Amino acid sequence: MKQDFTENLELALKGLACQNDKPISCYTGTVPGAVIEGMTVAEAVADPIEAARLALRMFDRLQEDAGPVRSFNGAPRPMNAVLIITMLWNSRVLIPGVDLPENSVWQVAEEELFGREAYDQIMAMGYNEFVQQKVMPQIVDADYMSKYLQIAAEAGPEFTAMIKDLGIPIFNGVPTTPVPFEQLCGMRSMPKFFMDCYKILDKLQEVSDFVYAERSQQTEETLSSFDNPMMLGGWVGGWRGASAMVSPKIWETLIWPYMKASAEQVARHGKVATMHLDSCWDRDIERFGELPEAKFVLNTDGMTDLSRTRKLLPKAALMGDVPPTILTTGTPQQVTDYVNRLIDEVGPQGLFICPGCDTPINAKYENLVAMVKATNEWS
């Protein structure tokens, strides 16, 4: 189904400004669509080009059965899912069909790669150099990484053209600067890193400042030449930096300053920060009101109270938050009821209905249809 990109872009911008009259349908995910179309998880990881093609086929079918999807959180792309997590988290990831059964979801096999001396090494070598020389050789086979990066680069233009033809704006595609907390935690391991947060918080702030400065400069250079009108925004993520995971002091020192700076950097370039908020952010959710108005969307996963969020942040756009449990084990009626209840509780203005976090691997197709259909038919 080909749509009018200008019309969908205008709708998305209205949604970001909380000026839309109806909730806006949104979708994300590559591997789930490929699995629905018959691939195993292992096959989808091993052949990301075919996985992306099948995901787009599923997406076409979804629109035929449920009506138009007006926006993408993340569009299907020919990128190895295991490699994405490996590079995002700086940890080894177990591969379906190799380390795990063929229909298992990839799993992070986190372990302590370095001691506390690594913080000084990072500042001496530079973050990127340290990761390339010291981290990647321990967590991923070089040939495996090279193979799939090349596949993504070569197939990228074809899929960019295919997505462009759909006429749907994408919230996750613009380069952003990651929060150092998450990558440092991945290479150090959660138990050791969280202990460091309590014992050497000043050192972690120092190295976080260093890492953020290096990476934000690289992002700045990329953003300055970025020219893809399909990409409405970029992803600014938080997992273990969620309010439910760390103390207020740690959050104020190692999480919020960098999340805010990254979101503001994207906004300065006329793009939108998609604040990917896994876990529960209730304690600090009001702080997101400090971000530039209509230049961010809160992408939650079902654990943050959106009814409360709407009361505290009446002008903030919300993306989510149909839980994976309902999409995988629920019925279409349960999905419909959840979507309708969410819209009634927070109001349609500024609301993008989407799977919480990401579409789960084993989501039922009929539940995805119910999610989009309920969004489109709400009145």
N, C-alpha and C positions, 0 to 999 in steps of 0.2 A: 504494500500500500504506500504509494507516494503521496506525501503531504506538502503543504506550502510552508517552506522554512521560515519565511518572514512572519507568517501568521503565528507559527509555533514559538518563534523567538519573542514576538510581542507578548504572547500569553505568558511565557516564562518570566519576562521582565515585570509584567503586572503581578505575577505570583510573588516574585522577590520583594516587591513593594507592597504586598498584601492588598492589592487593588483588584484582584480577580473575583468573580462572582461564584465560580464553581471550583471544586478541587481539581487538581491537574494530575493526570495519569503519568506515571514514570516507571521506567524499568531499568534493571541492571543485570549484567552477568553474561558469561560466555559458556562455561562448562555446563551449567544446568540445562541450557537450551540444547546443547549437543547430546546430553544424556537423555533428555526427553525424546530426542530424535533417534535414539538407538545406540549411541556410543557408550562404552564403559568409561568410567572415570580415567582409567589408565590409558585408554585409546585417546581420549580428549586431551590429556596432558602430553602424550607422545606426538600427536599430530594436531598442533594448534591451528593450522590452516583449515583442515577439514572441520575441526570443532567450531571455528568461527563461522564457517559457511553454514553448518547445520544450525547453529544458534540463530543466524539470520533467517533461515528457513522457518524455524520454530516461531520466531518473532513475527514473521509475515502471517503465519497461521493464527497466532495469538490475536493479531489485529482483525483478522477476518471473523473470528469467533467472539471477540469482546469489544470491538470498536477501536478507535485510534489511541495510540500511546503518544502523548504530546512531548515527552522529554526522556532523555536517557540520564541516569546517574552515571553509569558506565556502559558504553556501547560494546558489543562483541568485537574482539580484536584477536589477531593471530599471535598471541603471546603465551608462552609456556607458563601455566599458573604456578607451578612449583618454583620456577625461577623468579617470578614476581615476588613471592613471599620471601625467598632466600635473600634477595637484594634489599627488600624492604626491612627485614628484621635482623639481618646479619647473623643468621643461624642456619644450621643444616636442616633441610626439610626432607622427610621421608616420602619417597615417590610411589604412588599407586602402581601396581604391576611389577615393581622392582623390590621395594622394601615392605610393601603392604599389599593386601588383596586388591584385585583389579577394580573393585567398586568401592574401595575405601577412600575417604577424603584425605588429601595430603596432610601431614602432621609435622609441626615444628619439633625437632629433636634438640632442644636447647641444652647447651652445656657451657661451662666456664671455659672460655678460650684464652683468657688472659687474667693476670692479677692486676692489682691496683697500679702497678708500674706502667700499664698501658695508657693511662691518662696523660702522663708526661710524654710518652712516646708519640701519641697522637698529635700533641702540640709541637713536638720537635719535627715530625715527619710531614705533618699535614694530614687531615682526615682522609681524603681520597686516596692518598698514597699509602697510608696505613692500612686501609681496608683492602686495597688491591694486593698489597704485598703480604700482609699478615693475616687477614681474615678470610678472604675468598678461597685461598688454597686449602683451608681447613674445612670448608663447609660445602664446596661444590666442585665437581670435576671440571677442569678448564675446558675440555673438549665439549662437554655437555653444554656448558654456558655459552661458548662461542657458537655452537651449532644453532641454538635457539635464538640468540640475539641476531644472528644473520638471517634466520627465517623471518623474524619479526620485521627486520629492516627491509628485506626484499619484498615481503607480502604487504607491507604497510600501505603503500600507495593504492594498491588494488582495493583494499578494504576501506580506505578513506573515501575512495570514490563511491563504493557501494553504500556506505553510511550516508554520505552526502546526498545521494539520490533519494534517501528516505525522507529528507526534509525535517529532521528532528535534532534540536540542539542538545549538546552534551555537557553535563555539569562537571565531569571529571576527565580532563584531558590537557589542561593548561599546566605548565611546570610550576611547582611550588617548592618551598623550602621546608623540609621535614623538621619535626621537633626532635632535637638531639637525644632526649630522654629515651625514646623508643629504640633507636639503633644501638645506643650505648648499653641499654639493658639487654638487648639480644645477644651481643657478643660477650658480655660479662656474666650473664645468667641472672635470672630474676632474684634468687636468694642472695647472691653476692651483691648485686647492684642495689637492691633495696637496703641491705645493711650499710653499703657505702653512703646511701642517702642520709642515714642517721649519723654516721661516724665522720664523714668527710664532705659534708654538704657544700662547703665553700670551694673545695677542689672540683666538685661536679659542676658547680656554677661556672667556675673558671673555664673548664674544658667545654662546657655547653656553649658558652659565649664564643669560644674559639671556633668550634665546629659550625655554629650557626653563621658566624661571620664569613667563613670560607664558603659554605654552601649557598648562603643567600646572595653572595656576589655572583656565583655561577648562575643561580636562578635569574638574577637581575639581567645578566647578559642574554640569557635565553629569552626572557620575557620581552626584552627590548626589540627583538627581531621576530617575535612570535606573530604569525599571521594566518590564523585559521578561524574564520567566523563561526564555524560549527561548534567550536569549543567555547562554551559560555563561562566555564570556570575550572578550578583545579581543587584537588583534594588536600585538605589539611587534617591529618589524622591523629587520633588518640585512642590507645587501647589501655595499656597499663598506667597511663597518666590520668585515667578517669578519677573523678572525685571519690568514687567508692573504693579506690585502690590505694590512695596515698593521703598522707596528712595534709591539712591546710598549708602548713609551712613549706612542705616539699612542693605542693601544687603551685603555690605562689612564687617559688624560687625557680623550679625546673620545668614547669609545664606552661603556665599561662603566659609568661612574657614572650615565649617563642611562638606559641600558637597565635597570639595576638599580632606579633610582628609579621608572621607569615601571611596571615589574612589581610593585613593592611598593605603588604607588598603587592599581593594580587590585585587588591582594589585600586591601588595607584595606577595600575596598567589597564584599568577599565574592565577587569574581570571579576568573577565571583568566587569567594572561598566556600567550598563545600566542606563544612566542619563535620568530619566523619567521627561520630562520638559513640564508640562501642562501650558497653557497660553503662553504669548509672552515673549521671552527671548532675543529679538534683542539687547537691550542696552548693555548687558554684555556677549553676546555669544562668543566673542573673548577670554574671560578668560578661556574657556574650553581648549584652546590650551596649558594651563599650565599642563594638566593631562598627564600621561604617554602615549606615542604614541602607538597606536594599542591595548590599554587596556581599551578603553571606546567607547561607541556608544551613540550618541545624539538621544533620542527617543522623538520626538516632536509630537504635536497634530494638526497641520494645522494652528497654529497662529504665529509661528516663521517663518521668511522668510528664507527658506532653500537655495534659490538661493544666497542670500547675505551671508549666513552662509558658503556655499561652497567656496566663494571667500575669506572669512576671515580665514577659516580653511580648506585648501585644502587637508589635510591629516587626517581629522576626519571622522569616519564612521557615517552615518546618518541612522536612523530607523524611518520610517513613510511614509508619514504623511497623508494618505488618510482620509479626514475629515468625521466625523460621519454623517454630513448632506447629503453628497453625497451617502454614503452607505445606508442610511435609506430612503431618498426621491428621489434620483437620479435614472438614468437609467443605464443599463450596458454600454451603449455607453459613457455616461458622466464619468463613472468610468474609462473606458479604456482611454478616452481622458486625464483625470487628471493624470493617471499613466504615460502615454507616455510623457506628457508635463513635469512632474516632472523629469523623467529620462533625457530628453533632456536638461533641465535647469541645473541640478547639475551633470550630468554624471553618468554612471553606477558604476563607481569605488566607493567602500565603501558604496553602497546604498542598504539597506534592505527595501523592499516595504512591508508595514504593515499598518493596521488601526491606525489612530492617537490616541494616549493614549490607547484605548482598542476598541475591536469590540463593537459597540453599541448594546443594547439589541434587538432593532427592525430592525437590518440590514437585508436587503433583500438577500436571498441566491444567487440569480442570480448576485447581485452586488459583492458579495465575489468571485464568480466564475470569474467575469470579472477582478477583481483586480489581482488574482493569474495568470489568463491566460495571461493578458496583460504583466505582469512581465516576465513570462516564454517565451513569444513569441517575446519580444522586440529584435530587432537586428539593 
